[in-house]
Amino acid sequence: EAQVTQNPRYLITVTGKKLTVTCSQNMNHEYMSWYRQDPGLGLRQIYYSMNVEVTDKGDVPEGYKVSRKEKRNFPLILESPSPNQTSLYFCASSTLGTGILIGELFFGEGSRLTVL
Amino acid sequence: QKEVEQNSGPLSVPEGAIASLNCTYSDRGSQSFFWYRQYSGKSPELIMSIYSNGDKEDGRFTAQLNKASQYVSLLIRDSQPSDSATYLCAVNPVTDSWGKLQFGAGTQVVVTP
């Protein structure tokens, strides 16, 4: 079954304790991206990757890191989480079409993170 | 000014009526436009994509794009209770970067029996 898998789905942590949210896709997609969703603000892009070893900042990258060492995996790293990073996080993947246009995004089920 | 703007709603629509959702965007060079549906507590899923000016129809859904006015809309005909969800407009502002995909805050649609 084609899917994007995120882990953990739920996490409560404390300020400053490093954490990693994993994301894996089995569709051989070139493009992967992380979003956070907050009430009234919609989905905001954190980082994206056009292919292996190619990553770039989205609109809200501060406080986050990513890596793309393998095509299927795109982990999101919070080196020193703060309460303002409490949010619902979505990983998504897509093929790249003509002119490297992003196609349909396939989303993971989301990871709800609470930072105390 | 937000790059992608939508009315937040909720938009209340009688069952069987047409729901009309609007989205405006700021980057004139944007190339790709998408409508996603998100049920409460679930992930977004694609409804429609549109790349050229004009209308694109898929079943009960019609997307309309006007690049000159920087406007994209979604019509839902014969609205059903199962259409009750939040609808997210997404735009690929390639003038900034090919990899960015920006979402509006979403419009909540409530279909009433």
Interface residues (C-beta under 8 A of the other chain):
Chain A: Y31 S33 Y35 G40 L41 G42 L43 R44 Q45 Y48 S49 M50 D56 G58 D59 F90 G99 I100 L101 I102 G103 E104 L105 F107 G108 E109 G110
Chain B: S8 Q31 S32 F34 Y36 K42 S43 P44 E45 L46 S49 Y51 L88 A90 N92 V94 S97 W98 G99 K100 L101 Q102 F103 G104 A105 G106
